[in-house]
Amino acid sequence: MTARVIQGAVWVAVATAANAASAEPGDGAVVERDVIEVGAPQGRSLHEVAVDNRLGDVHIVGGDRESARVVAIKRAPDRELIERLKVTLTPDPSGVLYIDTAVAEGEGTVPMPAEAVALDLVIETPRDMHARVDIWRGRVRARDLDAGAELAASRGDIEVENVAGPVTARLVRGEQAFRVIFGAVDARGVEGEIVLHTVRGERLGVALHDGDVRGHGVAADELSILTTRGDIHLRGEATGGGLLQIASHEGSLDVRLEAEGPLALRASSRRGAVDVTGAGVRGGMASPGRYLGVVPGDGDPALVELSSRIGNVRFAVVQP
């Protein structure tokens, strides 16, 4: 393993000494690890890390540190392929640390299939750095950050834990998990599952085409959860004056909310059943498949709108 320090410069990872490479037990792969300490340009500070890695996973973790530390883990069948895996780090005077990966062309070699190699990045940053990550396939993890994150992947998983500030996530296929988030969250996916655990902020927006959404300990002044072909299971809080819109085309809804103040409810399903329970809920079926109800109280009511075209809709007010 090789450790290097750079400050206010462009650094390109190249092949290190032979003793930095080793074979993974049993798979015959060559593995190389490079460690780079990155400081801000003179007189500047780093406030954001922007990562574009189409070759593997990215794990970003905040901590009590002033500089960034990047660990690049390369895997390939042989030394020649290892040497073609490159990492470029650019501490920009604007305060952004750009990290990019690429496969260099080899002399007299045929194109390399993407599945033949992997380049994973583990990035340790100050807690107050914003993270922006884009990968092709693999896993994106961000934790212990105080300035939010923007994460995107085509296939794989996105995991966010213990993050304050706005979080956005885009994933075509795979699972997304958000745990202990204090800030606005905007998560969108095409196929997979989205899990929310202890997510609190002004806004929460979730949109998923094919897959389930599961939430526990969720609270937001503006909440929108939409699926096309997935069920929605939510345990959370209805905040005074808030708006909660939860809907699915084919999936069923199971929503249980704590409501310390007044609440206005609209719940409907064109083909499924509508079931509303809870102490203090007053209302009834205004028409087939459409329930209107309230929880009386002082202050601005929370407006809860639940709807499914085909699935069942269940709602309950529970005690805090």
C-alpha positions, 0 to 999 in steps of 0.5 A, a space after each residue: 500500500 502506498 500513502 501520498 499527500 497532495 495539496 492544491 494539485 492534480 494527482 493521477 494514480 499510477 502503478 505502485 511498487 510490486 509489493 503493493 499488489 497481492 492476490 485475493 485468496 482463492 480467486 487469483 485476482 491482483 489487488 492494489 491499495 493506494 492511500 492519498 491525503 488531500 489538502 485544500 489549495 493554499 488559503 482555501 477550504 474544501 466544502 464539497 467532494 464530487 465523485 464520478 466512478 464507473 468502475 466500482 463502489 463509493 463509500 464516503 464517511 465524515 469525521 473530525 478531520 481537516 483534510 480528505 483521505 482517499 483509499 483506492 482499492 483496485 482489483 484485476 486479473 493481472 498486473 497489466 490491467 491493474 496498471 490501467 486503472 487510474 484515479 484522478 484527484 483535483 482540489 479545485 480553488 472553488 473548494 470542490 474536490 473532484 475525484 474521477 476514475 478511468 481505464 487507460 488504453 493499453 498498448 497492443 491490448 484489446 478492449 477490457 470488459 467492465 466485469 473484468 476489473 473493479 476500482 472501489 473508493 473509500 473517502 474520509 472527509 470533514 463532516 461539513 463537506 457536501 458529497 456528490 457521487 455518480 456511479 454506474 453499478 455497485 454500492 454507494 454509501 454515505 454516512 456521518 455528514 452534516 452538509 447533505 449528499 447527492 447520490 446517483 447509480 444505475 444498478 446497485 444499492 444506495 445507503 445513507 446513514 446519520 446525515 444532516 442536510 438535504 439528500 437526493 438519490 437516483 437509482 434505476 435498479 436496486 435498494 435504497 435505505 435512509 437511516 437517521 436523516 435530518 433534512 429534506 429527502 428526495 429519493 427516486 427509483 425505477 425498480 427495487 425497494 426504498 427503506 426510511 428509518 428515522 427520517 425527519 425534515 421539512 420535505 420528504 419526496 419518494 417516487 418508485 415505479 416497481 417496488 415497495 416503500 417502507 417507512 418507520 419514524 418518519 415526520 415531514 411538513 410536506 410528505 409525498 410517497 408515490 409508487 406504481 406497482 408497489 405497496 407502501 408501509 408507513 409509520 410516522 407522525 402527522 405534523 400540524 399544518 402539514 400535507 401528507 400525500 401517499 398514493 399507489 396505482 396497483 399497490 396497497 397502503 398501510 399507514 399508521 400515524 401519531 397525531 397530537 393535533 387535528 387531522 383531516 383525512 381523505 382515503 380512497 380506492 377504486 377497486 380495493 377496500 378502505 379501512 380507517 381505525 383509531 381513537 378520535 377519528 370521526 367520519 365515514 364513507 362519503 361514497 363507495 371507496 371514498 372515506 372522509 374523516 377528521 381528528 378534532 383539535 386546536 391548531 392547524 390540521 394536518 391534511 392526509 390524502 391516501 389513494 390507490 386505484 387497485 390496492 387496499 387502503 388502511 389507515 390508523 391513528 395511533 398513540 404517541 
